[in-house]
């Protein structure tokens, strides 16, 4: 897989709803590189896990879920980890995508 992305000359971006810094549950803070509206296509969409108590809030965040749903339609790969798998399943529901473990 690493060879595939080397050939693709991949760029990695942290994408969020706004440009304001995002703080993780472990108090790590990072600034997004892009906002949803300026990312029309992704080859790989990775949906992170996180704080289980924030899961319901993220699943109700329509901008986040719509971004996942729209970009996953044309992405070559959609990947997730931990709680991100639940968000991915919620965001790709009805798209015909198959989840594998």
N, C-alpha and C positions, 0 to 999 in steps of 0.2 A: 504494500500500500504506500509506503514512503516513496518508492520509485515513481508511482503514479503522480503524486503531488509535486515531486521535483520536476517532472516533465511538464506538468501543468503550469509551472512557475507561479505558485499560489501566493496570495497575499492573505493575511489574517487580520480581521477587524473585530473589535468589540462593538456591538451595535446595541443601542438602547432607545427608549422612547424619547429621551431628551439628552442634551449634552452635559447635564449636571452630573457630578461624580456619583458613583454607585458604591454603597458600602455593603460588604458581605456580612453574614452572621458572625464571622470571626473578626470583624472590624477592619478587614482589608479594604482599602478604597482605591478605585480606579476610575479613570475618565474614559467614556466611550469615544471611539474613533469616528463613528457615524451614527446618525439617527435613522429610524426605520424608513422614513420617506425618501431618503437619498440612496437606498440600497435596493435597486430594482431586481437583482438576480444574485443568487449564491449557488456555488457548486456544492458546497458542504454546509449544512446548517447544523450547528451543535447547540443543544439546549441543555444548559447546566442544571444541576440539582441545587439544593440549598436548604434553607430553613423550613422544616415541615410545617411550622405554624404560618408561614407566608404562602404556602401552596394554594390554598383556597383563594387568597387575594390575587395571586398571579393568574389563576384559572379564570377569574372574573374580570381580569384586565383585558378588555376587548381589543385594545390596540396591540397588545402583546400577542394574543391568540390569533388575531387576524394577520399579523406579520408572519407568524409561524405557518399558518394555513396557506397564505399566498406564496411565500418563498419556498415552501416544501413542495409545491406543485411542480416546480421546474428544477429543483435541486437534484443532483445526482445521488447525494447521500444526505440522510437526516439521522443524526445521532444524538444520544442523550445519556445522562447518567443520573442515578438515584431519582429524586423527585422530578427531575427533568423528563423522565420517561412518562410520568403521568401527564405532565403538561404537553409533551409531544403527542401523546395519544389523544388528548383533548383537542389540541390544535389541528390535528390531521384527520379527525373523525369525519367520515363521509368522503374522503379523498381517494379511497381505493388502495391506500398504502397498507402494506403488511408489516406488522411489528415482529421482530425476531429477537430472541434473547441469547 
